Amino acid sequence: MPNIKVISKRRPSRVDAKASITLLISNNYIAIFPSVFSFIFWNMSIRAIGISQAGIFLNLIPVFTAIISWI
């Protein structure tokens, strides 16, 4: 298979830079905040109902992470 290089003569514009900054911020929001909040709520539930009862709901952490990131 030949090695094909795609060369663009177009220089990045400020719009591209804004889009990449916006993308970076939104990705960080989706990656960091829901995960952190899910584990904070997990620790609060352990404190409230105990580890034996909270362990039943351990598999729901990814579900709540997805819900919080969607909000």
SETOR-802645 format. One line per 5 residues: number of its first residue (from 1); their letters; for each residue x, y, z of C-alpha. Coordinates in Angstrom, 2 decimals, decimal comma. Example, Ala and Ser with C-alpha at 12.3 -4.5 7.8 and 13.67 -1.06 7.14 Angstrom:
2
1) AS) 12,30 -4,50 7,80; 13,67 -1,06 7,14
REM end
This chain:
71
1) MPNIK) 0,00 0,00 0,00; 1,53 3,36 -0,98; 2,27 5,91 1,67; -0,02 8,89 0,88; 0,55 12,24 2,53
6) VISKR) -2,17 14,85 2,63; -0,81 18,36 2,73; -3,11 21,26 3,40; -2,03 24,74 2,45; -4,71 26,24 4,65
11) RPSRV) -3,44 27,78 7,86; -5,40 27,30 11,08; -7,68 30,24 11,74; -8,84 31,72 15,01; -12,15 29,93 14,55
16) DAKAS) -10,27 26,62 14,58; -8,48 27,67 17,76; -11,78 28,61 19,42; -13,32 25,34 18,38; -10,44 23,38 19,82
21) ITLLI) -10,55 25,33 23,11; -14,31 24,76 23,33; -13,79 21,09 22,56; -11,13 20,82 25,24; -13,32 22,46 27,86
26) SNNYI) -16,34 20,32 27,01; -14,31 17,12 27,03; -12,85 18,00 30,42; -16,34 18,71 31,73; -17,60 15,35 30,53
31) AIFPS) -14,54 13,46 31,78; -13,84 15,07 35,14; -16,98 16,44 36,79; -19,38 13,50 36,40; -16,77 11,01 37,58
36) VFSFI) -15,84 13,12 40,58; -19,46 13,77 41,55; -20,39 10,10 41,16; -17,69 9,05 43,60; -18,57 11,87 46,00
41) FWNMS) -22,20 10,67 46,00; -20,94 7,09 46,43; -18,97 8,09 49,53; -21,97 9,98 50,88; -24,14 6,89 50,43
46) IRAIG) -21,58 4,73 52,24; -21,65 7,16 55,12; -25,47 7,18 55,16; -26,40 3,49 54,72; -23,19 1,55 55,32
51) ISQAG) -20,83 -0,34 53,07; -22,78 -3,61 52,95; -25,93 -1,98 51,59; -24,08 0,53 49,40; -22,10 -2,26 47,72
56) IFLNL) -25,27 -3,40 45,98; -25,34 -0,14 44,03; -21,63 -0,07 43,06; -22,41 -0,95 39,44; -24,63 2,10 39,12
61) IPVFT) -21,67 4,53 39,29; -21,16 4,47 35,48; -24,88 4,99 34,94; -24,97 8,07 37,15; -21,72 9,30 35,56
66) AIISW) -23,41 9,17 32,16; -26,53 10,93 33,47; -24,55 13,72 35,13; -22,43 14,25 32,00; -25,59 14,43 29,88
71) I) -26,98 17,21 32,09
REM end
